Amino acid sequence: MRLIAKKNLFLTGCKNAGKSTLINKILQSNSYSIGGFKTLPYYEKDKIRGYYISGLMENIKENRAVISRKISDMESVAFLETFEIRGVEILEKSLIFQPDLILMDELGFLENKAYKFQKYIKMCLDSPIPVLGVLKQGDIDFLASIRKRQDVRIIEINGENRNDNYYILEKEVKILVQKQRAKELLGCSLIKRN
């Protein structure tokens, strides 16, 4: 697989293909400053009952906000106000503090009608900060708009290619972060000269 210079990288694939595991492995083996968010399950009586969003620039246990609750084995209800308030705060903070990388793990169906949150997703993708994320499979307008962007690279992950993609992704993320750091240094030196 050849490296393609696109600033925003999203992994996609079937449930339990190892997308988030792959991202976590890359982030743990490097010392990047990371903004953005993770969505994580919450449990009741050892069963997943829903998901919460957690900002990565803060203590994770102190900033959990519920984004969905299961109402049956096949159906969940989304809490749009959580995306519109807490999700926007997380992304806004990431844009202000300019980390090396913005993580979006994951984007999917729940936020399909969270329009302010979507606006901030777009602002992050448009920013000079590289974005690494997980994009749920599916054909809804919000996800399709991300897939269509010229600055987004989508990488399909499955059990067979996950390990091979680790080394490629790690190298590509490293290059993106180094480019961003070089631009920041160049910008600082130009400001000092003026």
C-alpha positions in Angstrom: 0.0 0.0 0.0 1.4 3.4 -1.1 1.3 6.4 1.3 -1.0 9.1 0.0 -0.7 12.7 1.4 -4.1 13.4 2.8 -4.3 15.3 6.1 -7.3 13.5 7.5 -7.3 9.7 8.0 -10.3 7.6 8.9 -10.5 3.9 9.5 -13.6 2.0 8.6 -14.6 -1.6 8.7 -16.9 -4.2 10.3 -17.7 -4.1 14.1 -14.8 -5.6 16.1 -12.3 -5.4 13.2 -9.8 -3.7 15.5 -10.1 -0.1 14.3 -10.0 1.6 17.7 -7.4 -0.9 18.9 -5.2 0.0 16.0 -5.5 3.7 16.7 -4.8 3.2 20.4 -1.7 1.2 19.6 -0.4 4.0 17.3 -1.1 6.7 19.9 0.5 4.7 22.8 3.7 4.1 20.8 4.2 7.9 20.1 4.2 11.0 22.2 1.7 13.2 20.4 -0.5 15.8 22.1 -4.0 14.7 21.3 -7.3 16.5 21.2 -10.7 15.3 20.1 -12.7 12.5 21.6 -13.4 8.8 22.1 -16.8 7.2 22.4 -16.8 4.5 25.0 -19.4 2.0 26.2 -21.0 2.2 29.6 -22.2 -0.9 31.4 -25.0 -1.8 33.7 -25.1 -5.4 35.1 -22.2 -6.4 32.8 -24.1 -5.4 29.7 -23.5 -2.5 27.4 -26.4 0.0 28.0 -25.2 2.9 25.9 -22.2 5.1 25.0 -20.6 8.2 26.2 -18.3 10.8 24.7 -15.1 11.7 26.4 -12.7 14.5 25.6 -9.0 13.6 25.4 -7.6 16.9 26.6 -9.0 16.3 30.1 -9.2 13.6 32.7 -11.4 11.0 30.9 -13.3 9.9 34.1 -14.3 13.4 34.9 -15.7 14.4 31.5 -18.0 11.5 30.4 -21.2 12.6 28.9 -23.9 10.1 27.7 -24.6 10.2 24.0 -26.9 7.2 23.6 -28.8 4.6 25.6 -30.0 1.2 24.4 -33.7 0.8 24.5 -33.5 -2.7 23.1 -30.9 -5.1 21.7 -31.3 -3.6 18.3 -32.2 0.0 19.0 -30.6 3.0 20.7 -31.7 6.5 21.4 -29.3 9.4 20.8 -28.9 12.3 23.1 -28.4 15.1 20.6 -27.9 17.8 23.2 -24.8 16.0 24.4 -23.2 16.2 20.9 -24.4 19.8 20.5 -23.0 21.0 23.9 -20.3 18.7 25.2 -19.2 17.4 21.8 -18.9 21.0 20.5 -16.9 22.0 23.7 -14.4 19.2 23.1 -13.8 20.1 19.4 -13.7 23.8 20.1 -11.0 23.2 22.8 -9.1 21.1 20.4 -9.1 23.9 17.8 -8.0 26.5 20.4 -5.2 24.5 21.9 -4.0 23.0 18.6 -2.7 19.6 19.6 -0.5 17.5 17.2 -3.5 15.4 16.3 -7.3 15.4 16.7 -8.9 12.0 17.4 -12.5 11.3 16.4 -13.2 7.8 17.5 -15.9 7.3 16.3 -18.3 9.1 13.9 -21.5 7.3 13.1 -25.3 7.4 13.0 -26.0 8.9 16.4 -24.8 12.4 15.4 -26.6 12.4 12.1 -29.0 15.2 13.3 -26.5 17.0 15.6 -25.8 19.8 13.1 -23.7 22.1 15.3 -21.5 19.2 16.2 -21.2 18.4 12.5 -20.2 22.0 11.8 -17.3 21.6 14.3 -16.3 18.3 12.8 -16.0 20.1 9.5 -14.0 22.9 11.1 -11.5 20.4 12.5 -11.2 18.7 9.2 -10.6 22.1 7.5 -8.1 23.1 10.1 -4.3 22.6 9.7 -4.4 19.9 12.5 -4.3 16.3 11.2 -7.4 14.2 12.1 -7.3 10.5 12.8 -10.6 8.8 13.3 -13.0 5.9 12.9 -15.9 6.3 10.5 -18.8 3.9 10.9 -19.9 2.1 7.7 -23.2 3.2 6.4 -24.9 5.5 3.9 -26.2 8.6 5.7 -25.6 12.1 4.5 -23.2 13.1 7.4 -20.9 10.1 6.8 -21.1 10.5 3.0 -20.0 14.1 3.3 -16.8 13.1 5.1 -16.1 10.3 2.7 -16.4 12.6 -0.3 -13.8 15.2 1.0 -10.6 15.5 -1.1 -8.5 15.8 2.1 -9.8 12.6 3.6 -8.3 9.1 3.2 -10.5 6.1 4.2 -8.7 2.9 5.1 -10.7 -0.3 5.3 -9.6 -2.5 8.3 -10.4 -6.2 8.7 -8.8 -9.1 10.6 -6.6 -9.9 7.7 -5.0 -6.5 7.0 -5.1 -4.9 10.5 -1.5 -5.8 11.4 -0.1 -4.8 8.0 -1.9 -1.5 8.2 -0.5 -0.7 11.6 3.0 0.0 10.3 1.7 2.0 7.3 -0.7 4.1 9.5 1.9 4.7 12.1 4.3 6.0 9.5 1.7 8.1 7.8 0.5 9.7 11.1 4.1 10.4 12.0 4.6 12.2 8.7 1.4 14.2 9.1 2.4 15.3 12.7 5.9 16.2 11.6 4.6 18.3 8.7 2.2 20.1 11.1 5.0 20.7 13.6 7.3 22.0 10.8 4.5 24.4 9.6 4.0 25.7 13.2 7.8 26.3 13.6 8.0 28.0 10.3 5.0 30.2 11.3 6.7 31.1 14.6 10.0 32.0 12.9 8.2 34.3 10.4 6.3 36.0 13.2 9.6 36.6 15.1 11.3 38.2 12.0 8.4 40.7 11.5 
